[in-house]
Amino acid sequence: MTEPGASTRHLAVLGAPIEHSLSPALHSAAYQVLGLDWRYDAVRVPAGGLPDFLASLDSDWLGLSLTMPLKHEIQAQLDGIDRVAAQTGSVNTVLIGEADGRRTLQGFNTDVTGLVRALADAGVRRAPHVSLLGAGATAASALVAAAELGAELVDVLVRTPAKAADLVELGRSIGVVVTVYPLSDLPDPARVCELVISTLPGGSDPGAEFPAGLRRRALLFDVSYSPWPSALARSWSSAGGTAVSGEGMLLHQALIQVRIFVSGDPFEPLPDEDRVLDAMRGALTRRAVTG
C-alpha cells in the first residue's frame, strides 16, 4: 500500500493519438483526494515505440495506462498478467515494481470491470443476447463483460468476418455462443437483443443501420466518447432509443487503475472510495463543460 505523503511518483497514459485523453484529469482528481503527490501525464507513444519508452523510465515511475495500439504490444515486455488480461489478450494497465534488484512490469485489464460497472449505471445488469460491433482489442473485453452480464448469445458484426475468429474461440472458452456477421448483413431483427455494444474506433459509422424496432428496444453502449454523439448514437436517438457514451467505462476502469497503482490489488477498495469516485466524475463534468 502506498501511503499518502509518499515521495512524488510518475504515471502516464500512453498511445497514439493521445492528446485529447481524459485520463490525466481523472487520475489527478483521484490522487488529490487521496493526498498523493503523484504526477500523471499523457505521452504519445506510437506503435513500435514501447521498448524505447520503457528503457527511458527511472525509478520514480509507478504505473502506466495504455490505449491503442499498445494493449497487445506491451505483453512482450511483461513479467506477469492478471486473469482478465490473459482471457482477453488485452492489457490496459501496467504496475511498475521491483524484485531482486530489477524492475518488474505486471499487466492488468480494467476495461472489463469498467464496462460492467458503466452498464450497471445505465440500468443494465443482465443481457442474455448481445450484439457487438468490431473485433479489436476492446471487443474482447466487451465479450467478457457480456458474459459477466449473463450473455448466452453474442452476435459479432465486423467488416471482415475472418478478423473475429479469436472472438469465436474466446466465446467458447467462457461459455458464450458467438456468431459472426458482416456489417453489411445485420442479424434478423426478429432475434431479441437487449444490448448493443460498439467498439468501433472514434465512433465511426458502421455503414449499415439497425432496424428501428431494435434501436428502440436495445440500449446502445458506444465505447467511444469523442466525438459525441457518435453516428450510431444519432441513429439510436432518431428511432427513440437510448445511447450511452463510453465516458462511464473510462471513469470506472480508471478507478480500478487507481486501486492497482495505490495497493497493487484491483479488488482492494480505496480509502474513502466514494469521495474519490465523485471527484473523478466531477473532473469529467468540468472537461465536458470547458471542452
N, C-alpha and C positions, 0 to 999 in steps of 0.2 A: 504494500500500500504506500503510495506517495503521499507524504504528509504536506498539508498546507504550509506555506512558508519555505518550502524547499527551494534550492537554487533554480535559476531560470533554466527551463528546458525548451527545446526547439522541436516543433512538429510542423507538418505541411501536408497539403493535398497536392498530388501530382497528376499530370495528364496533359493532353493537348487536343483541343484548346482548353484553357483553364482560367482565362482572365475574368470571366463573369461568375466564377464559382461562389456559391453562398456559404460554403463550408467554413471559411475563416470567421465570418460573422457568427455562425452557430457555435463554433468551438470557443471563440474568445468570450462570448457571453457566459458559457458554462464555466470556464476557468476563473472568470471574475467572481462568480457566485461562490465557487469553491475556495477562493483565496489563493489561487495558484499563479505564480509569476511565470506563466508559460507563454511562448510566442508561437502562433500558428499562422502560416502563410500559404499562399497559392503559388506553386512553382511549375513552370512549363517544362515538362519532360516528354519529348516525343517518342514514338516507337523506336526501340533500339537504344534509347538513352539511359536506361536504368543502371546498367553496370557502372558507368562513369559517375552517375549521380551518387550512387551508394558508396562508391570509393571515396567521394569527396567529403563524406559526413564525419564530424568529430564526435567526441564523447558527450556533447550537450544534447544530441538528438535522442528523442524518446519514441517517436512513432510517426507513421505515415498513413494517409488516406489515399486511395488510388481510384482513378477514373479510367475510362478508355483512353489509350489502348493498352493499359498496363495491368489489367486484372488477371490476364493469363501470363504475361511476360515475367511478372515478379516471382512466379513459382520456382523457377530455376535457381533463384537466389535464397530460398527459404530453408531454415533448419527444421521447420515443422509447420503443420496447418491444423486447424480445428476440423471437427466432423462436417460442418456445413460447407466449408471451403472444399473439403475433399469430395463431398457429394456433388457440388455444383461445378467444380473446376474453376471457380472464380474467387479471387482474393481481393477484397477492397480495403483491408486494414492490416497494418504491419506494426507489431510491437518490437522495438529495438531494445535488446538487453545485453547481458554479458555473462559468459560462463567459461571457467578455466582460462581467464585472461584474454578471451576473444569475443568479438561482437556476435550476437545471435539475432536472427530475424524470425519471428513467429507470425504466421499468417492467419487471418480470420475473415469470415464472411458475415457482415452485419446486415446485408441487403435483405435477406430472407425475413429476419425478425422485424426489420424496418417496414417491410411491405405488409406483413401480417398485422402489425400494430396500426399502420396507417389505414388499412381496410377496416379494422375494428372501429377506428374513429369515424369512418364513413358509414358505420352500421352493418358492415359485412363480417360476420363471424363464421358463416358456413356457406359453402358454394359447391355442391356436388358436381356441377358441369360448368367448366370454364373455357372461354376462348382466349387464346394467347397469340398476340401478333409479334412476329420477329423471332430470330433464333440466335441472337448474340449472347454475350456474357450475362446480361441481366435476365434474359429469357430463362436460363437455367435456374436462377434464383427465384423467378416468378413461378416456375413449375413446382419447385419445392414448397414455396409458400402456398400454392394452390392445394398441394397435398395436405399441408397442415390445416387447411380450411375444410378438409374432408372431401376434396375433389376425387371423383372416381373416373371421370372422363375429361380430357383436355384436348380441345381442337387447336392445333398449332397452324397458323396461317403465315406463310412466308413466300417471298418472291421466287426463291429457288428451293424447292422441297428437299433436295439432297442435303442441304445445309442443316436440316433439322434431324438428321439421323441420330446425333448424340442425345437429343431430347427424347427420342423414342426409347433409347436404351436407358436413360435416366428414369423415365416413367416406369419402365419395367422394374427397375431396382427399388422404386419406392411405392409400387402397387397402384400406379395410375395408368389407365389406358390412353395412350397418346395417338391421335390420328392427325396426319399432316395433310394440309390442303394448300394449293397455290392461292395467293391473294386474289387472283382473278376468278376463283371458283369458290365463293363463300359457301359455308355449310348450309344445309337445308334449314330455312327459317323455322320450320316446324319443330326442329330439335330445341328443347328447352335449355336455355343458358342463363345462369344467374349473374355472371360476371365476365366482363371482357377486360383483359389486361394488355395494354400496348407497351411494348418495349422498343418501338421504332425510334431511331435516333432523332433528336431535335424536334419531336412532334411532327415528323414528316407525314405527308398524305399517303395512305396505303394504295391509292389509285382505284379503290373499289368502295362501294357504300353498303353498309349493313342494312338489312331490312328495317323499315321504320318501326315495326312491332317489336323487334328485338331491341332497338335503341331506346324505346320507351320502357321496356321491361328490365333490361340488364344494366347494372351500373358499369360505366366505363372508368377504369383507373388507368390513366396515362402516366407512365413514369417520368415523362418529360414535364418540365415546368417552365421552360423558356424556349420559344415564345408561348404565351398563354393568352387566350385559349388556343390550343392546337387545332389543326384541321379536323381531326377526329372529334375533339370536344365540341367544335362548332356544329359538326354533323349531328352529334347526340342532342345538343340543345335545340336544333331545328326540328327534331322529332318529339320534343317534350321530355327527353330523357335526362339523366343525371351523369355528369362527368366530373371527375376529381383529378386534380393535378398531382404530380409526384412530389410536391413540397412536403407532404406528410411523411412519405417514405424517407426523404432526405433528413427530415427532423429526427425521426425515430432511429434510423440507422446511425446517425451522428451521436445520439445519446448512448447507444451501445458502444460506439467507438470510445467515447469519453470514459465509460466504465473500464474498458480494456486499458486505456492509457493510464488511468488512475490506479487500478488494482491488479491489472493483468487478467481479470476474470470478467467475461461478458455477462455473467449471471449475478454478479455482486452489485446490489444497488448502491448508488452514490449517496454520500451524506446529503440529506435534505434534497433528495432527487426531484421531488415535485417542484421545488423552487428553481432548481437547475433547468428543468424542462420548460417551466414558464418563461424563464429568461431567454431560452433558445427560441421559443415561439415568438417572443417579443422582438428578437433580432430579425426573424423572418418578416414580421409585420412591418418593421421600420424599413427594411430593404424594399418591400413592396410599395410602400408609400413614397420613398425617396427615389425609387428606380435604381 
